[in-house]
């Protein structure tokens, strides 16, 4: 089979740029089409304002995949710094370390509540729910109903805007994989990073790497390297239609630009993908794509004089009396995120649906709300705030409702008719994953393209960026590409 000549990639997030870099490095012609006019990195971008840098959601750089870790090192090198992890839960006007510290939790909860938690946990182990189909059932089996109601229910329903019984157990299994109350207590008493069958449990990792100026630094540097290798990155790209004809993928943009590709990798939300790809999909797959749901969120950034009230990277807010769900401390992620050591920069995350009351509030009102709630939580002196900024992030989280898996199965069947085509990344595969998982799916797509055959099924990458396969499919053989910088804005 003749080698592919031109690879199109929709989206310049971690998945899209990972695939683009690997393919460009191998000497193939690569074009990336990014909807954002300014930023690459997708939800892993870093925005800036008056010398302050802020992450969109908080992104640790840790992976079980050596290939992913090596990729990060190759792109940023010494600009990846090692950072301590500290996170806490705010519940009942008290702070709880997370991961759990047994004696601290015992003291904060009190003997009665702690005893009830242990009794509830023992009951869950002796009489588990046999078929845990939803989030509440799954977490109750792992931690007991009492601890679930204290530390999971309020926060989870704030994040998703839906009852925990309507959230698939798959999401809990994915995000809290390998962790239970027993393991958490063991970790608190005896071990820093416990293992599950010899593997590190991600939830308990106490250090991580992080780019000096935020995760966007990784993807901006990656984009520069792609351009230097001869790849194109079109910013502000608005795709209208995608066709496959005459053995070519043909994309038309709103400005009239038409492009042709031999292979296509899409990281755009599946619901949007089915609207622009003009192929004879089955009615079942079209209907399934239309039923996919997303949770949106916004970050209200407060800049203020630093009173050193807390040094957590982030704090989970398990308090129904405030709307904020999580607080990021960007200076603790990296000291380079603030222009002056005397300043602090906090990001309050509000989970919402695009178009609802929170989403449509003015920036001024959101900043006022954030100041009020931070004061209520005792995390700042509101008078010290001298500026604020708001970031709105649509389609931040693919929703795992009770029907999502059937929808995904129908969509996978529909996508199977597309030749020389791959979906990759969080929204591209409707998986609430970490960026290392997104990157691994992109790496395997690139390997398939380089081999001109489907050696890997991208859907077999689990959420820990590990691939489940039968036998070996070969090794990396990426060669250096050309060096012609090309970056344009449509």
Secondary structure, DSSP 8 states (H G I E B T S, - for coil): -----EEEEE--BHHHHHHHHHHHHTT-EEEEEES-SS--BGGG-EEEETTEEEESS---B--S-HHHHHHHHHHHGGGEEEEE--EEEEETTEEEEES--HHHHHHHHHHHHHHHHHHHHHHHHHS--TT--BHHHHHHHHH-HHHHHHHTHHHHHHHHSS-GGGBBHHHHHHHTTT--HHHHHHHHHH-SS-EETTEE-GGG--EEEEETT-HHHHHHHHHHHHHHTT-EEEET--EEEEEEETTEEEEEETTS-EEEESEEEE-S-HHHHHHHB-S---HHHHHHHHH--EEEEEEEEEEEE-------SEEEE--TTSS--EEEEHHHH-GGGSSSTTEEEEEEEEEE-TTSHHHHS-HHHHHHHHHHHHHHHTS--GGGEEEEEEEEEEEEEE--BTTHHHHHHHHHHHHTT-TTEEE-SHHHHT----HHHHHHHHHHHHHHHHHTS----GGGB-TTS-B--SS---------------EEE-
